[in-house]
Amino acid sequence: MKLKKSFLYALRHSLPIFAGFIPLGLAYGVLMQNAGYNALWTGATCIFLLAGSLQFLMISFFTSSVSLITVAVMALLVNSRHIFYGISFIEKFRSFGPWKYYLIYTLSDENYSLHCSAKIEEDMDEKWTFIFTATFILLYWTIPSVLGSLIGSLIPFDMTGVDFALTALFVTILLDQMKGAASRIPAAIAVVSSAICLLIFGPGNFILPSLIITVAALTVLRRYIVPEKEDT
């Protein structure tokens, strides 16, 4: 019963992500196909990389003479935010046994947001809720991407601005989390930090310093953000 409830909750909780992944996945599949890589390669990159923004960037790496060192540095810079994601789940994932490796591997932006906002009820299994959620996100990204690779060459598709769907998806997730949040201070700090870092470092380099500033500010202001538990 717990397993079924966890499965259904993970499906409902993650399904809105699918809507944002459909145009992005199709676009990625079309780009891979146009770059000379078939559906098998597209599916493999989705499963083994599982990093949407990096995957789009990797297409240009595949089609040009880029050194492995450059690829490694760019991958680190683009996905450095995942370091901060993982820190907040160290203890929780550790209690999930061998499944911790799978959950660590699949801790994408979307999974991080869904894990943070998950409301685990007594008749649900937390570990399997996280596992099902991570698996759904993996499938949501892989299936449209492979489909786009298979049929992309047959569809005249103007991809101008399609990557904005990912930004819109994150905004939707943020607004949804803010509705049930005890405090909106973290969101305000993140917005201000991002805006300042964007002006200072530019659109290509603002994410990491913004994350550092946000985490530092939240650490300092933690007592004002997290309500203290009353003694019972």
Disulfide bonds with the S-S distance in Angstrom:
none
